[in-house]
Amino acid sequence: MDEPWQILRELTQKLSELEIEYMIVGSTAMRAYVPGRSTFDTDVLVKMTVKQLEDLLAWLGEDWYVDAETARQSLMSRRMFNAIHYATSWKLDLIPLKDDDFQREEFARRRRETIANIDCFVQAPEDLVLSKLLWAAKGGSNRQVEDVRTLLRSGLELDQDYLRRWSAALRVDKLLQGARDG
């Protein structure tokens, strides 16, 4: 097994052991549904307490670069922070769960899937589509829209009512239509 995937396996096992609820999101999550493109990081949505963060920081220890104070502040303000594995430069973006309707529903819909022979919690494909559209709307990234097109054309049975409802609420419905048409 490739070393980054071994790191992901160890991370998901540790998150479960620490009872930190999590969900793999973004390009790494795509690998649960379609052949993935290369990525040098993994985005993980987490729901955790300060105590759980402290336990996670202790586990990361000397093998990872992570600014503990930044991580604590990020958890409290629900902003992303990252950890970088020294030996491989693999980056984990840890994203604390926000208190908004979409992210709560998205997190509740997470699924157990397999990525590179790793059993883990992954973003549902409809939420993956929506979150990639949100990123595209914020930064104009064509790569995100291409990922959405890949998901839409993959043959996955997507909940179209859910996509319509949330794309309108999140104001990415025009981007969704463009991805469908493109």
Secondary structure, 3 states (H helix, E strand, C coil): CCHHHHHHHHHHHHHHHCCCEEEEEHHHHHCCCCCCCCCCEEEEEEECCHHHHHHHHHHHHHHEECCHHHHHHHHHHCCCEEEEECCCCCEEEEEECCCCHHHHHHHHCCEEEEECCEEEEECCHHHHHHHHHHHHHHHCCHHHHHHHHHHHCCCCCCCHHHHHHHHHHCCCHHHHHHHHHC
